[in-house]
Every structure is written in C-alpha cells, then in structure tokens.
Amino acid sequence: MKLDLIDLKILKSLQNNSKITNIELSKVIGLSAAPTLGRVQKLEKAGVLKSYHAVINNTKLGLGFTALIHLSLVKQKTGAVASFLEQIQTIHEVQECLQLTGKFDYQLRVITNDIPSFEKILEEKLGLIEEIGQLQTSVVIAVKKNSRIAPLNYKKEIIL
C-alpha cells in the first residue's frame, strides 16, 4: 500500500481532531466527500488508522499522580515474560508498558489519585508479580508535552 500526500493530510487532520466530520475533512484535504470516506476506510482496513479516542484531562478526574517505574525481571525466559505482560494488562492504572534496552527491561507509566493509592498499587498489585526483580520509581512533577501526533513527513509519499 502506498500513502500519498492526501492520505497524509487525512492522517494529520484526524490526529488533530478525530471528531471532524467527513464533509469537513473533505474540505480540508480538497476532495469530495465520497473519495474522502473511501480513503479513510482504506486507511482503517490497512491498520494505519487503528482507533479513535477522546483525550481525558486526568487532573479534572482526580487522577493527579503520575509515576514512571523502571523495572527488571528476575528471568528473561519466555514464560516469565509472558506471565509478567499478562499480569500488567490487568492493572488499569498502568497506562503504558514499554520494553527497554539498557539497565531496565520495562518502563511503566502509572496514573492514580495520589501517593497513598500509588503505594497500594505497588504493594497489592505490582508486589504480587513474582517475575519483577528490581524497581526504580520516578514521580512526574509536571507534563510539559504529551503529543499523540505521529511525526510524519507530510511532504513525501510513504510506501507500506
């Protein structure tokens, strides 16, 4: 599949505002509504557009505490890694799990109400995962940038 400049404009527009109507999107990219819808459906079918989400203001919902946890597993065996990842999926406060190179194996981004609720997650959820060896936690003081917009080059075509 080849993404041309119009496809890239669609992606940029939808990343900025996923609630844009097809008619509004067609005006932005310079096509009529029917071909615009066809291109969006093509991008969805190809898996380029995975889903559409609302961005939530965590602080307004009382979720004002964010921590980054770097951790290493006790063993790097397939079963241990699979078990760890399966258990992490069940902890809703873990918003992100990144596999790393270097001193630690993974980084977790945990969002919760406050320090006591974070401590409870450490003890009652993460503390029960036997595959975790070493943990190092950093508390996030402030989020200065949190972009979900892919850094695409909107000046050239992309071949998938």
Long-range contacts (C-beta under 8 A, 24 or more apart in sequence): 1-42, 1-46, 1-159, 1-160, 2-157, 2-158, 2-159, 2-160, 3-43, 3-48, 3-157, 3-158, 3-159, 3-160, 4-157, 5-154, 5-155, 5-156, 5-157, 6-30, 6-31, 6-39, 7-39, 7-42, 7-43, 8-152, 8-153, 8-154, 8-157, 8-158, 9-154, 10-36, 10-39, 10-40, 10-43, 11-43, 11-48, 11-49, 11-150, 11-152, 12-149, 12-152, 12-154, 14-40, 14-49, 14-52, 15-148, 15-149, 15-150, 16-149, 18-52, 18-53, 46-160, 48-160, 55-148, 58-111, 62-113, 63-111, 63-112, 63-113, 64-113, 64-114, 65-111, 65-112, 65-113, 65-114, 65-115, 65-117, 65-118, 65-139, 66-109, 66-110, 66-111, 66-139, 66-140, 66-143, 67-109, 67-110, 67-112, 67-118, 67-137, 67-138, 67-139, 67-140, 68-107, 68-108, 68-109, 68-110, 68-137, 68-138, 68-140, 69-107, 69-108, 69-110, 69-126, 69-135, 69-136, 69-137, 69-138, 70-100, 70-103, 70-104, 70-106, 70-107, 70-135, 70-136, 70-137, 70-138, 71-104, 71-105, 71-106, 71-107, 71-108, 71-132, 71-133, 71-134, 71-135, 71-136, 72-103, 72-104, 72-105, 72-106, 72-132, 72-133, 72-134, 73-105, 73-106, 73-131, 73-132, 73-133, 74-130, 74-131, 74-132, 74-133, 75-131, 76-105, 80-131, 81-131, 83-131, 84-129, 84-131, 84-132, 87-128, 87-129, 87-131, 88-129, 91-121, 91-125, 91-126, 93-121, 93-125, 104-134, 104-136
